[in-house]
């Protein structure tokens, strides 16, 4: 305290000068509109810059929350997108004002993903408490990844398309040629479309999409592009190698698809006793 008093005594003239300068500036700003407006503008610029920087920092730390909101919005848009049959190829069917759809898309995340085995399984963070059931299709924003197999309260396992037991109906886009999507266990990003008719016309880089002949996936979800193909001369059927749009070794956000009319359709198609 004594040191502070000594400093004030030694510098009293300078302190008095600064005080008088401050008072004069106040009176000048108060009595002249031009100076007053300049001062206010300068203060606004300073505080505006501070708020802008603070908002930038806040936005950075809110990225996770904003990403989750985007995922949820994508879920809603996908539900609208597949509200009508063939909506991917008939854009006029998309109804942005209607929430009455044939499919529901529930957002989730992958907890564990295997891709180096013959029968690969994926674990997701959604379960029966989220209305997840067996035999629901699972996709990412880039394409399909599998089908729900076992369901717990808050988690579920998914049979990956990289699984010897996986068999999904698929077709060559813009054609009526279908096949069964399988995996030969060799490349984690290449699957096979089997049993494609010999009469089928297609080329390398043509797109493969879901066929819509099952209740698992809506028709038209992208799968991948034709990488190569060969004809099985014994059966006169093509086996097509499909380069997946998904990188199956790097997955995170997913959507679980519920067909609202699945039970009704399955009952109607079931053979009579």
RODO-2510 file (C-alpha; in nm, 4 decimals, decimal comma):
residues 273
     n   res          X          Y          Z
     1     x     0,0000     0,0000     0,0000
     2     x     0,2857     0,2374     0,0869
     3     x     0,4435     0,1730    -0,2527
     4     x     0,1199     0,2719    -0,4269
     5     x     0,0978     0,5953    -0,2227
     6     x     0,4578     0,6797    -0,3056
     7     x     0,3882     0,6197    -0,6776
     8     x     0,0820     0,8512    -0,6689
     9     x     0,2771     1,1266    -0,4914
    10     x     0,5686     1,1053    -0,7375
    11     x     0,3393     1,1109    -1,0412
    12     x     0,0608     1,3405    -0,9181
    13     x     0,1171     1,5920    -1,1958
    14     x     0,0891     1,3268    -1,4681
    15     x    -0,2210     1,1768    -1,3053
    16     x    -0,3817     1,5203    -1,2781
    17     x    -0,3044     1,5865    -1,6442
    18     x    -0,4651     1,2571    -1,7548
    19     x    -0,7715     1,3277    -1,5392
    20     x    -0,8167     1,6738    -1,6915
    21     x    -0,7677     1,5269    -2,0407
    22     x    -1,0356     1,2659    -1,9765
    23     x    -1,2793     1,5301    -1,8441
    24     x    -1,2182     1,7507    -2,1464
    25     x    -1,2799     1,4598    -2,3823
    26     x    -1,6077     1,3836    -2,2059
    27     x    -1,7266     1,7416    -2,2375
    28     x    -1,6163     1,7572    -2,6013
    29     x    -1,8050     1,4388    -2,6898
    30     x    -2,1159     1,5505    -2,4995
    31     x    -2,1277     1,8987    -2,6534
    32     x    -2,0433     1,8152    -3,0169
    33     x    -2,2682     1,5755    -3,2100
    34     x    -1,9959     1,4943    -3,4639
    35     x    -1,7490     1,3831    -3,1988
    36     x    -2,0252     1,1998    -3,0143
    37     x    -2,1271     0,9991    -3,3226
    38     x    -1,7638     0,9128    -3,3978
    39     x    -1,7148     0,7880    -3,0432
    40     x    -2,0312     0,5764    -3,0520
    41     x    -1,9366     0,4295    -3,3890
    42     x    -1,5921     0,3423    -3,2601
    43     x    -1,7399     0,1817    -2,9491
    44     x    -1,9870    -0,0155    -3,1604
    45     x    -1,7078    -0,1344    -3,3875
    46     x    -1,5040    -0,2508    -3,0899
    47     x    -1,7891    -0,4281    -2,9115
    48     x    -1,9166    -0,5700    -3,2422
    49     x    -1,5766    -0,7184    -3,3124
    50     x    -1,5635    -0,8710    -2,9657
    51     x    -1,9103    -1,0248    -3,0038
    52     x    -1,8237    -1,1537    -3,3497
    53     x    -1,5118    -1,3246    -3,2194
    54     x    -1,7036    -1,4628    -2,9206
    55     x    -1,9740    -1,5925    -3,1518
    56     x    -1,7085    -1,7543    -3,3695
    57     x    -1,5640    -1,9348    -3,0678
    58     x    -1,9133    -2,0382    -2,9550
    59     x    -1,9965    -2,1646    -3,3038
    60     x    -1,6788    -2,3724    -3,3091
    61     x    -1,7673    -2,5465    -2,9836
    62     x    -2,1255    -2,5957    -3,1088
    63     x    -2,0194    -2,7860    -3,4203
    64     x    -2,1085    -3,1221    -3,2675
    65     x    -2,4576    -3,0032    -3,1807
    66     x    -2,5040    -2,8461    -3,5244
    67     x    -2,3865    -3,1642    -3,6956
    68     x    -2,6431    -3,3628    -3,4983
    69     x    -2,9109    -3,1179    -3,6108
    70     x    -2,7999    -3,1642    -3,9733
    71     x    -2,8174    -3,5414    -3,9367
    72     x    -3,1700    -3,5114    -3,7971
    73     x    -3,2713    -3,2795    -4,0810
    74     x    -3,1276    -3,5236    -4,3343
    75     x    -3,3345    -3,7960    -4,1691
    76     x    -3,6513    -3,5922    -4,2149
    77     x    -3,5678    -3,5093    -4,5765
    78     x    -3,4944    -3,8739    -4,6550
    79     x    -3,8307    -3,9709    -4,5086
    80     x    -3,9934    -3,7226    -4,7446
    81     x    -3,7778    -3,8317    -5,0368
    82     x    -3,8908    -4,1932    -5,0167
    83     x    -4,2549    -4,1133    -4,9431
    84     x    -4,3541    -4,2329    -5,2887
    85     x    -4,2428    -4,5275    -5,5009
    86     x    -3,9700    -4,4377    -5,7516
    87     x    -3,9260    -4,0962    -5,5935
    88     x    -3,5555    -4,0957    -5,6777
    89     x    -3,6303    -4,1024    -6,0475
    90     x    -3,9536    -3,8980    -6,0310
    91     x    -3,8673    -3,5862    -5,8365
    92     x    -4,2212    -3,4499    -5,8699
    93     x    -4,3316    -3,7045    -5,6079
    94     x    -4,1362    -3,5318    -5,3308
    95     x    -4,3875    -3,3534    -5,1073
    96     x    -4,2102    -3,1157    -4,8699
    97     x    -4,5345    -3,0284    -4,6896
    98     x    -4,6418    -3,3834    -4,6065
    99     x    -4,5156    -3,5979    -4,3234
   100     x    -4,7290    -3,8968    -4,4117
   101     x    -4,4711    -4,1336    -4,5610
   102     x    -4,4212    -4,4995    -4,6378
   103     x    -4,0832    -4,5001    -4,4636
   104     x    -3,9368    -4,3576    -4,1440
   105     x    -3,5655    -4,2795    -4,1167
   106     x    -3,4132    -4,2826    -3,7670
   107     x    -3,0670    -4,1327    -3,7218
   108     x    -2,7991    -4,3163    -3,5249
   109     x    -2,4274    -4,3817    -3,4948
   110     x    -2,2010    -4,6813    -3,5376
   111     x    -2,0351    -4,7964    -3,2160
   112     x    -1,8342    -5,0836    -3,3617
   113     x    -1,7698    -5,1838    -3,7212
   114     x    -1,5976    -5,5005    -3,8436
   115     x    -1,4938    -5,5464    -4,2069
   116     x    -1,2005    -5,7872    -4,2082
   117     x    -1,3899    -6,1115    -4,1410
   118     x    -1,6092    -6,3293    -4,3613
   119     x    -1,9215    -6,2578    -4,1549
   120     x    -1,8957    -5,8954    -4,0426
   121     x    -2,1288    -5,7367    -3,7867
   122     x    -2,1928    -5,3685    -3,7080
   123     x    -2,3048    -5,2380    -3,3667
   124     x    -2,5238    -4,9245    -3,3583
   125     x    -2,6407    -4,7025    -3,0711
   126     x    -3,0146    -4,7525    -3,1315
   127     x    -3,2391    -5,0282    -2,9977
   128     x    -3,5938    -5,1249    -2,9103
   129     x    -3,6356    -4,8085    -2,7024
   130     x    -3,5883    -4,6215    -3,0299
   131     x    -3,8438    -4,8428    -3,2107
   132     x    -3,5717    -5,0398    -3,3888
   133     x    -3,6715    -5,3919    -3,4962
   134     x    -3,5083    -5,6829    -3,6733
   135     x    -3,4953    -5,6808    -4,0545
   136     x    -3,4845    -5,3030    -4,0858
   137     x    -3,2523    -5,1663    -4,3522
   138     x    -2,9537    -4,9530    -4,2503
   139     x    -2,7877    -4,6926    -4,4702
   140     x    -2,5497    -4,3977    -4,4559
   141     x    -2,5784    -4,0774    -4,6589
   142     x    -2,3743    -4,2592    -4,9258
   143     x    -2,5622    -4,5882    -4,9527
   144     x    -2,6658    -4,9138    -4,7843
   145     x    -2,4565    -5,0897    -4,5209
   146     x    -2,6719    -5,3768    -4,3939
   147     x    -2,9809    -5,5088    -4,2170
   148     x    -3,0704    -5,5060    -3,8446
   149     x    -3,0225    -5,8525    -3,6940
   150     x    -3,0449    -5,8539    -3,3126
   151     x    -3,2011    -5,5780    -3,1013
   152     x    -3,1389    -5,4786    -2,7398
   153     x    -3,2893    -5,1971    -2,5394
   154     x    -3,0462    -4,9273    -2,6498
   155     x    -2,8269    -5,1033    -2,9096
   156     x    -2,8651    -5,3321    -3,2082
   157     x    -2,6425    -5,5399    -3,4331
   158     x    -2,6494    -5,5108    -3,8094
   159     x    -2,5544    -5,7807    -4,0586
   160     x    -2,3123    -5,5921    -4,2769
   161     x    -2,3273    -5,6243    -4,6556
   162     x    -1,9751    -5,7595    -4,5975
   163     x    -2,1240    -6,0825    -4,4644
   164     x    -2,1636    -6,4185    -4,6354
   165     x    -2,5251    -6,4314    -4,5135
   166     x    -2,6170    -6,0961    -4,6643
   167     x    -2,8407    -6,1139    -4,9724
   168     x    -3,0070    -5,7909    -5,0859
   169     x    -3,2213    -5,7261    -5,3901
   170     x    -3,0563    -5,4736    -5,6235
   171     x    -3,0748    -5,3585    -5,9845
   172     x    -2,8862    -5,1728    -6,2539
   173     x    -3,0146    -4,8159    -6,2545
   174     x    -3,2416    -4,7121    -6,5432
   175     x    -3,2968    -5,0769    -6,6425
   176     x    -3,5259    -5,3608    -6,5385
   177     x    -3,2365    -5,6004    -6,4777
   178     x    -3,2110    -5,7234    -6,1203
   179     x    -2,9742    -5,9384    -5,9183
   180     x    -2,8774    -6,0380    -5,5651
   181     x    -2,6142    -5,8374    -5,3827
   182     x    -2,3607    -6,0642    -5,2077
   183     x    -1,9985    -6,0504    -5,0957
   184     x    -1,7143    -6,2853    -5,1854
   185     x    -1,5039    -6,1896    -4,8821
   186     x    -1,2129    -6,0384    -5,0755
   187     x    -1,2355    -5,6580    -5,0887
   188     x    -1,4092    -5,4560    -4,8155
   189     x    -1,5257    -5,1957    -5,0666
   190     x    -1,6318    -5,4249    -5,3524
   191     x    -1,9424    -5,6463    -5,3455
   192     x    -2,0990    -5,8683    -5,6106
   193     x    -2,4316    -5,8454    -5,7929
   194     x    -2,5105    -6,2040    -5,8880
   195     x    -2,7679    -6,3693    -6,1147
   196     x    -2,7962    -6,0824    -6,3620
   197     x    -2,9574    -6,2026    -6,6842
   198     x    -2,7378    -6,2584    -6,9898
   199     x    -2,9678    -6,0262    -7,1876
   200     x    -2,8872    -5,7340    -6,9564
   201     x    -2,7184    -5,4342    -7,1169
   202     x    -2,4834    -5,2295    -6,8978
   203     x    -2,1349    -5,0789    -6,8835
   204     x    -1,8535    -5,0210    -6,6383
   205     x    -1,9342    -4,7206    -6,4120
   206     x    -2,3110    -4,7753    -6,4385
   207     x    -2,4865    -4,7246    -6,1046
   208     x    -2,6335    -5,0048    -5,8911
   209     x    -2,9316    -4,9207    -5,6685
   210     x    -3,1714    -5,1065    -5,4401
   211     x    -3,4376    -5,2921    -5,6374
   212     x    -3,7364    -5,2356    -5,4101
   213     x    -3,8590    -5,5965    -5,4402
   214     x    -3,8272    -5,6471    -5,0645
   215     x    -3,9636    -5,4536    -4,7679
   216     x    -3,6139    -5,3796    -4,6349
   217     x    -3,5142    -5,0818    -4,8505
   218     x    -3,7015    -4,8315    -5,0648
   219     x    -3,6368    -4,8622    -5,4354
   220     x    -3,3540    -4,6457    -5,5638
   221     x    -3,1079    -4,6139    -5,2745
   222     x    -2,7563    -4,5930    -5,4235
   223     x    -2,5163    -4,8812    -5,3655
   224     x    -2,2183    -4,8364    -5,5936
   225     x    -2,0825    -4,8399    -5,9480
   226     x    -1,9993    -5,1314    -6,1768
   227     x    -1,6267    -5,1992    -6,1582
   228     x    -1,6084    -5,5204    -6,3618
   229     x    -1,8252    -5,8137    -6,4697
   230     x    -1,8021    -6,1640    -6,6095
   231     x    -2,0447    -6,4154    -6,7549
   232     x    -2,1016    -6,7472    -6,5816
   233     x    -2,1154    -6,9621    -6,8939
   234     x    -2,2721    -7,2568    -6,7110
   235     x    -2,5738    -7,0598    -6,5945
   236     x    -2,5681    -6,7794    -6,8554
   237     x    -2,5824    -6,5206    -6,5791
   238     x    -2,3527    -6,2271    -6,5072
   239     x    -2,1594    -6,1722    -6,1864
   240     x    -2,0957    -5,7984    -6,1501
   241     x    -1,8316    -5,6430    -5,9237
   242     x    -1,9705    -5,3296    -5,7599
   243     x    -1,7449    -5,0583    -5,6170
   244     x    -1,9371    -4,9305    -5,3138
   245     x    -2,0124    -4,5625    -5,2667
   246     x    -1,9558    -4,6202    -4,8952
   247     x    -1,6086    -4,6670    -4,7554
   248     x    -1,6996    -4,9648    -4,5380
   249     x    -1,3833    -4,9188    -4,3323
   250     x    -1,4794    -4,5660    -4,2289
   251     x    -1,8433    -4,5388    -4,1154
   252     x    -2,0073    -4,3237    -3,8470
   253     x    -2,3549    -4,1741    -3,9037
   254     x    -2,6350    -4,4068    -4,0105
   255     x    -3,0098    -4,4152    -4,0736
   256     x    -3,2326    -4,7088    -3,9827
   257     x    -3,5260    -4,7453    -4,2225
   258     x    -3,8711    -4,8563    -4,1118
   259     x    -4,1196    -4,9596    -4,3785
   260     x    -4,4527    -4,8647    -4,2232
   261     x    -4,6387    -5,1186    -4,4373
   262     x    -4,3917    -5,4042    -4,4041
   263     x    -4,6112    -5,6301    -4,1895
   264     x    -4,9098    -5,5814    -4,4168
   265     x    -4,7048    -5,6502    -4,7311
   266     x    -4,5345    -5,9569    -4,5825
   267     x    -4,8714    -6,0997    -4,4755
   268     x    -5,0190    -6,0477    -4,8204
   269     x    -4,7212    -6,2091    -4,9935
   270     x    -4,6951    -6,5012    -4,7510
   271     x    -4,8074    -6,8348    -4,9030
   272     x    -5,1468    -6,9535    -4,7864
   273     x    -5,1603    -7,2657    -4,5682
***
